[in-house]
Amino acid sequence: MSESQIPSENLSEILFKPKHDYIETSLISNSGCPLPDSGDGLHFMGSPFRARWYRPLNLYTWTYLGANSLDIEAALSNIVISSNDRSRPECFDTVSQYGAGNWIYEFSAIAQRRVMRGREATERGDLIEASHQYRMASRYFAIAAYPNLKGDVLAAQASLLGRQSYRKIFNDEQRLGHYEELTFNVRGEKVTGYLHSVDNRTLQPCVIVVSAYGDTSTDYYGLFSNYLRKMGIAIFVIDMPGMGDASKIVLDANSSDVLEAAVDFLRDRVPFIDRTAIGAMGYRFSATPVARLALLRPDLFKAIALASPAVHSAYLDHKLLNSMPLSARSSLANRLNLDASGWDTIVPQMQMLSLKKQGLIGYHASNTIPVLTIFTPIDLKFNDDDLAVVNQAFKNNHVIKHKQIRVSQFAPKLFSEISDFFKEKLLN
């Protein structure tokens, strides 16, 4: 369904009216796969998993990115108390049919109420309030779509509505900056990226943000509006292979193909982006393509930032990979066009993503690109991946290790440190 075909009223109810039996999210890329016993309170790669939930509950991150905690608690409560059939009876968030208690329904319903408020504010001429309401709507649609699996039809439609709401945030370019969606080609397929810039007239540096599998392209509004825009720096948000607007690109050893195409597109086709001042950032698995391209084509970047990067051991450590909760397993399997029920056969295939196995990381660092590398205790440690980045890949490192940091402090701290780094490296 194209966006021009979406009804303008009661969007979530009309769009998601269950005319077909769609596959429930926890069964996608998981046929016959049991739920691993991950216990309660497990933090895997920064995401908090709880007993009786398929999805991680990133409450602090969601609220920092703009959601209202009362809205979230209301949705989660409705999910828990639902008496409707579940695909996995042991998991609250697996209600099979779209309706009360279904994860996508509950968060989309909240989003739609925000859309209506945004529409009312627009009719009153209150563009500031309208922008706020549409930002909230895009946030809830993004939560509804998580974990953004290929083949999850209802989640894809929630993402579509989320992007529609997100565009409406930027109804006042003088106050909020310029926003546009740009399409470029990767392996013969069209991929869309999301450009946020100070304006479309002034030459400015740009940071390409590679969205991690647990994120969406709308998660970085705060990074731009609260930090980089004020510094005069644009951001171009792209998806990882196999996800969102890069869903047709299968994740493989050439994980940096989407990023490389995005850089070339900005340099050749966007006149107000300074081609000599482009940076890139990645987080956990999305740090892999950033580090990979910086090693292969150091001429493209003036600086890069890697947060809790996965570059080698994260793809080879069987203990780490076998500790993955089900949604994390299905997420990776989904991008590889595989099924998590064959996890024992998937684990050996993961090593193709290791930059050391690809011969790009050696025993002595030689690449001179300025690199910010951030490590936190929140993440399950990737064994020696920190040493691989700092000692065996890049020699011009600025390393920040947070030995103690609260979950609620992580996102704002991360955005602040990354922004300060790019301000220093891209504007000088």
Order of alpha helices (4+ residues) and beta strands (2+ residues): alpha-beta-beta-alpha-alpha-alpha-alpha-alpha-alpha-beta-beta-beta-beta-alpha-beta-alpha-beta-alpha-alpha-alpha-alpha-beta-alpha-beta-alpha
